[in-house]
Amino acid sequence: MNERITKLMIEAGKTIPRDKYIDADFCNQFAGLIVAECMEVFSKDLPEPGDGKMLEVINRVCNVAEHFGVD
């Protein structure tokens, strides 16, 4: 498993990443952390202002957030 995924699992409440019991609260928080991190990665690659594609990228990032219910 990717080290970053392990760190997100711990941040979401699992002290032992290989723990077999996973509750709904953990799943929601873990998924939210992954989606938020993906949005951050997408946002790093924004085109230059005035490029015309900047709005498209921002809309896609917002769509991902909305789709998964992440603020």
C-alpha positions in Angstrom: 0.0 0.0 0.0 1.2 3.5 -0.8 2.8 5.3 2.2 0.5 8.3 1.7 -2.6 6.0 1.9 -1.3 4.6 5.1 -0.9 8.1 6.6 -4.4 9.0 5.5 -5.8 5.9 7.2 -4.0 6.9 10.4 -5.3 10.4 10.1 -8.8 9.1 9.6 -8.6 7.1 12.8 -6.9 3.8 12.2 -3.8 3.4 14.4 -3.0 0.0 12.8 -3.4 0.3 9.0 -3.9 -3.5 8.6 -6.8 -3.5 11.1 -9.6 -5.7 9.5 -12.5 -3.9 11.3 -13.5 -0.8 9.4 -16.6 1.2 10.6 -18.7 3.6 8.6 -17.3 6.7 10.2 -13.8 5.7 9.3 -14.8 5.0 5.7 -16.4 8.4 5.4 -13.5 10.3 6.8 -10.9 8.2 4.9 -12.7 8.7 1.6 -13.1 12.4 2.3 -9.3 12.7 2.9 -8.5 10.9 -0.4 -10.9 13.1 -2.4 -9.6 16.2 -0.7 -6.0 15.2 -1.5 -7.0 14.5 -5.2 -8.6 17.9 -5.4 -5.3 19.5 -4.1 -3.3 17.6 -6.7 -5.6 18.7 -9.5 -5.4 22.3 -8.3 -1.6 22.3 -8.5 -1.7 21.9 -12.2 -3.9 24.9 -13.0 -3.2 26.6 -16.4 -2.0 30.2 -16.5 -4.6 32.8 -15.9 -6.3 33.8 -19.2 -5.6 30.4 -20.7 -9.3 29.6 -21.0 -8.7 26.2 -19.6 -8.3 27.4 -16.0 -12.1 27.7 -15.5 -12.5 24.2 -17.0 -10.0 22.7 -14.5 -11.6 24.6 -11.5 -15.0 23.4 -12.6 -13.7 19.8 -12.7 -12.2 20.1 -9.2 -15.5 21.5 -7.9 -17.4 18.7 -9.6 -15.3 16.1 -7.9 -15.9 17.7 -4.6 -19.6 18.0 -5.2 -19.9 14.4 -6.5 -18.3 13.0 -3.3 -19.9 15.6 -0.9 -16.5 17.0 0.2 -16.2 20.7 1.1 
